[in-house]
Amino acid sequence: MSIEETRGGVREIQEGNMGSGAGTPVYFAETHRLTPRTPDIILHLGHDKTGPVVAVAFFRLSLHMKLGLGDPDNDPNGVMWLQMERTSKLLTRSSFVFEHEGSSFTWERTRSGADGINGLAGKLSLANYRLTDNRSGNVVAVYAAADLKSLSVKGELNIFAPLSQDLEKLVVVSSAALSEKVARDTK
């Protein structure tokens, strides 16, 4: 899956390789920076914001993130809320942990070539993350920020294991939230 940023902080998340242009939009993520009581990330199913809301993320003015599966505006009682806790205070080594269906997962910064991080710019980037299943130790996904040559593509999310629909949504919304949080924190 790749995440492409457009004007206004909108992202299109599609299947396929980054920059191939052949991918089909799967999710669409809206970002909101200054709107009070609005999620920082709203994840829609489909290619634009008219699709149903499937997940949200709040992280404004917080070290931690609050993730929600569902649509808090149209079905507030149907949203499953999770806390994604920042477990490291250092910006250069930050990691975030969340639990889902009895399993614990950790997003942590990576500079490893084994995770597809290449070149000096990739190694120096603060926006590359690896998601690990804490029980098995298996890498579930890697979010690699795009290099400086790409103006439209924000990064690439590679998912390495078959996931339940809910876990896939959590992986996508949490990676979009991490990418946006890093972008805001480094400005």
KAKA-V347914 format. One record per residue. N is the residue number from 1. RES is the residue in one letter. PSI is psi in whole degrees, -180 to 180 (* if undefined). OMEGA is omega in radians with two decimals (999 if undefined). NEAR is the number of other C-alpha atoms within 8 Angstrom. Layout:
n=N res=RES psi=PSI omega=OMEGA near=NEAR
n=N res=RES psi=PSI omega=OMEGA near=NEAR
This chain:
n=1 res=M psi=145 omega=3.05 near=12
n=2 res=S psi=153 omega=3.14 near=16
n=3 res=I psi=120 omega=3.13 near=15
n=4 res=E psi=125 omega=-3.14 near=11
n=5 res=E psi=138 omega=3.07 near=11
n=6 res=T psi=-178 omega=3.12 near=8
n=7 res=R psi=147 omega=3.10 near=5
n=8 res=G psi=10 omega=3.09 near=5
n=9 res=G psi=26 omega=-3.14 near=9
n=10 res=V psi=141 omega=-3.13 near=11
n=11 res=R psi=142 omega=3.02 near=11
n=12 res=E psi=124 omega=-3.10 near=15
n=13 res=I psi=118 omega=-3.03 near=13
n=14 res=Q psi=157 omega=3.06 near=12
n=15 res=E psi=152 omega=3.12 near=10
n=16 res=G psi=175 omega=-3.11 near=10
n=17 res=N psi=148 omega=-3.13 near=10
n=18 res=M psi=130 omega=3.07 near=11
n=19 res=G psi=1 omega=-3.10 near=6
n=20 res=S psi=-27 omega=-3.13 near=7
n=21 res=G psi=-3 omega=-3.08 near=5
n=22 res=A psi=-2 omega=-3.07 near=6
n=23 res=G psi=153 omega=3.07 near=9
n=24 res=T psi=130 omega=3.13 near=7
n=25 res=P psi=130 omega=3.12 near=11
n=26 res=V psi=-46 omega=-3.14 near=11
n=27 res=Y psi=158 omega=3.08 near=13
n=28 res=F psi=124 omega=-3.10 near=16
n=29 res=A psi=125 omega=3.04 near=15
n=30 res=E psi=143 omega=3.02 near=13
n=31 res=T psi=142 omega=3.09 near=12
n=32 res=H psi=122 omega=-3.08 near=10
n=33 res=R psi=-42 omega=-2.97 near=6
n=34 res=L psi=10 omega=-3.11 near=4
n=35 res=T psi=115 omega=-3.11 near=6
n=36 res=P psi=145 omega=3.08 near=4
n=37 res=R psi=21 omega=3.07 near=4
n=38 res=T psi=139 omega=3.11 near=7
n=39 res=P psi=147 omega=3.07 near=10
n=40 res=D psi=-36 omega=3.10 near=14
n=41 res=I psi=130 omega=3.01 near=14
n=42 res=I psi=118 omega=-3.10 near=13
n=43 res=L psi=121 omega=3.12 near=13
n=44 res=H psi=149 omega=2.98 near=17
n=45 res=L psi=130 omega=3.13 near=12
n=46 res=G psi=-165 omega=-2.96 near=11
n=47 res=H psi=-1 omega=3.09 near=11
n=48 res=D psi=-179 omega=-3.04 near=10
n=49 res=K psi=3 omega=3.04 near=10
n=50 res=T psi=-13 omega=3.11 near=5
n=51 res=G psi=160 omega=-3.13 near=9
n=52 res=P psi=144 omega=3.08 near=9
n=53 res=V psi=127 omega=-3.11 near=11
n=54 res=V psi=-18 omega=3.13 near=11
n=55 res=A psi=157 omega=3.11 near=15
n=56 res=V psi=162 omega=3.06 near=16
n=57 res=A psi=135 omega=3.03 near=15
n=58 res=F psi=133 omega=3.05 near=11
n=59 res=F psi=0 omega=-3.10 near=12
n=60 res=R psi=130 omega=3.08 near=6
n=61 res=L psi=34 omega=-3.13 near=4
n=62 res=S psi=150 omega=3.01 near=6
n=63 res=L psi=-27 omega=-3.07 near=7
n=64 res=H psi=171 omega=3.10 near=10
n=65 res=M psi=144 omega=3.05 near=12
n=66 res=K psi=117 omega=-3.12 near=11
n=67 res=L psi=141 omega=3.10 near=15
n=68 res=G psi=130 omega=3.02 near=13
n=69 res=L psi=115 omega=-3.10 near=13
n=70 res=G psi=-171 omega=-3.08 near=12
n=71 res=D psi=103 omega=-3.09 near=15
n=72 res=P psi=-22 omega=3.12 near=10
n=73 res=D psi=-44 omega=-3.06 near=5
n=74 res=N psi=-22 omega=3.13 near=5
n=75 res=D psi=69 omega=-3.05 near=9
n=76 res=P psi=-32 omega=-3.14 near=8
n=77 res=N psi=-15 omega=-3.12 near=5
n=78 res=G psi=1 omega=-3.11 near=8
n=79 res=V psi=132 omega=3.03 near=11
n=80 res=M psi=116 omega=-3.08 near=7
n=81 res=W psi=140 omega=3.08 near=8
n=82 res=L psi=149 omega=3.07 near=10
n=83 res=Q psi=129 omega=3.03 near=10
n=84 res=M psi=105 omega=-3.02 near=12
n=85 res=E psi=133 omega=3.01 near=10
n=86 res=R psi=123 omega=-3.05 near=12
n=87 res=T psi=-4 omega=3.10 near=8
n=88 res=S psi=138 omega=-3.11 near=9
n=89 res=K psi=-19 omega=-3.09 near=7
n=90 res=L psi=129 omega=3.13 near=6
n=91 res=L psi=-36 omega=-3.08 near=7
n=92 res=T psi=-13 omega=-3.12 near=6
n=93 res=R psi=27 omega=-3.01 near=9
n=94 res=S psi=147 omega=3.06 near=12
n=95 res=S psi=151 omega=-3.09 near=11
n=96 res=F psi=137 omega=-3.10 near=13
n=97 res=V psi=137 omega=2.99 near=12
n=98 res=F psi=157 omega=3.12 near=11
n=99 res=E psi=142 omega=3.11 near=11
n=100 res=H psi=126 omega=3.10 near=9
n=101 res=E psi=47 omega=3.07 near=4
n=102 res=G psi=-1 omega=3.10 near=5
n=103 res=S psi=151 omega=3.12 near=9
n=104 res=S psi=138 omega=-3.10 near=11
n=105 res=F psi=144 omega=3.14 near=12
n=106 res=T psi=124 omega=2.92 near=13
n=107 res=W psi=125 omega=3.08 near=11
n=108 res=E psi=150 omega=3.13 near=11
n=109 res=R psi=144 omega=3.09 near=13
n=110 res=T psi=147 omega=3.02 near=9
n=111 res=R psi=12 omega=-3.00 near=10
n=112 res=S psi=135 omega=3.03 near=9
n=113 res=G psi=-29 omega=3.10 near=7
n=114 res=A psi=-23 omega=3.10 near=5
n=115 res=D psi=6 omega=3.13 near=9
n=116 res=G psi=14 omega=3.13 near=7
n=117 res=I psi=116 omega=-3.05 near=13
n=118 res=N psi=158 omega=3.06 near=9
n=119 res=G psi=164 omega=-3.13 near=6
n=120 res=L psi=-43 omega=3.14 near=6
n=121 res=A psi=-40 omega=3.11 near=9
n=122 res=G psi=-41 omega=-3.14 near=14
n=123 res=K psi=-32 omega=-3.11 near=10
n=124 res=L psi=-14 omega=-3.08 near=7
n=125 res=S psi=142 omega=3.06 near=8
n=126 res=L psi=1 omega=-2.97 near=8
n=127 res=A psi=16 omega=3.10 near=11
n=128 res=N psi=126 omega=-3.09 near=14
n=129 res=Y psi=147 omega=3.06 near=11
n=130 res=R psi=134 omega=3.09 near=15
n=131 res=L psi=123 omega=-3.10 near=12
n=132 res=T psi=138 omega=2.98 near=12
n=133 res=D psi=115 omega=-3.02 near=13
n=134 res=N psi=-25 omega=-3.14 near=10
n=135 res=R psi=-50 omega=-3.07 near=6
n=136 res=S psi=-22 omega=-3.06 near=5
n=137 res=G psi=2 omega=-3.13 near=7
n=138 res=N psi=143 omega=3.04 near=7
n=139 res=V psi=123 omega=-3.11 near=10
n=140 res=V psi=-41 omega=-3.08 near=11
n=141 res=A psi=159 omega=3.03 near=13
n=142 res=V psi=131 omega=3.00 near=14
n=143 res=Y psi=117 omega=3.13 near=13
n=144 res=A psi=120 omega=3.12 near=13
n=145 res=A psi=145 omega=3.11 near=12
n=146 res=A psi=155 omega=3.10 near=11
n=147 res=D psi=178 omega=-3.04 near=7
n=148 res=L psi=-15 omega=-3.11 near=6
n=149 res=K psi=-23 omega=-3.06 near=5
n=150 res=S psi=122 omega=3.14 near=8
n=151 res=L psi=-28 omega=-3.06 near=6
n=152 res=S psi=-29 omega=-3.07 near=7
n=153 res=V psi=125 omega=-3.14 near=13
n=154 res=K psi=-39 omega=-3.13 near=11
n=155 res=G psi=-178 omega=-3.12 near=12
n=156 res=E psi=131 omega=3.08 near=15
n=157 res=L psi=117 omega=3.08 near=13
n=158 res=N psi=123 omega=3.10 near=9
n=159 res=I psi=125 omega=-2.99 near=9
n=160 res=F psi=-7 omega=-3.09 near=7
n=161 res=A psi=151 omega=3.04 near=6
n=162 res=P psi=134 omega=-3.09 near=5
n=163 res=L psi=155 omega=2.98 near=7
n=164 res=S psi=161 omega=-3.14 near=6
n=165 res=Q psi=-43 omega=-3.13 near=6
n=166 res=D psi=-43 omega=3.14 near=8
n=167 res=L psi=-37 omega=3.08 near=9
n=168 res=E psi=-44 omega=3.12 near=9
n=169 res=K psi=-41 omega=3.11 near=11
n=170 res=L psi=-41 omega=3.12 near=11
n=171 res=V psi=-45 omega=-3.10 near=9
n=172 res=V psi=-48 omega=-3.10 near=9
n=173 res=V psi=-36 omega=-3.14 near=16
n=174 res=S psi=-36 omega=3.09 near=10
n=175 res=S psi=-39 omega=3.07 near=10
n=176 res=A psi=-39 omega=3.12 near=11
n=177 res=A psi=-42 omega=3.10 near=12
n=178 res=L psi=-44 omega=3.13 near=9
n=179 res=S psi=-45 omega=-3.13 near=10
n=180 res=E psi=-40 omega=-3.14 near=9
n=181 res=K psi=-44 omega=3.11 near=9
n=182 res=V psi=-43 omega=3.13 near=10
n=183 res=A psi=-42 omega=3.14 near=8
n=184 res=R psi=-41 omega=-3.09 near=7
n=185 res=D psi=-26 omega=-3.09 near=6
n=186 res=T psi=0 omega=3.11 near=5
n=187 res=K psi=* omega=999 near=4
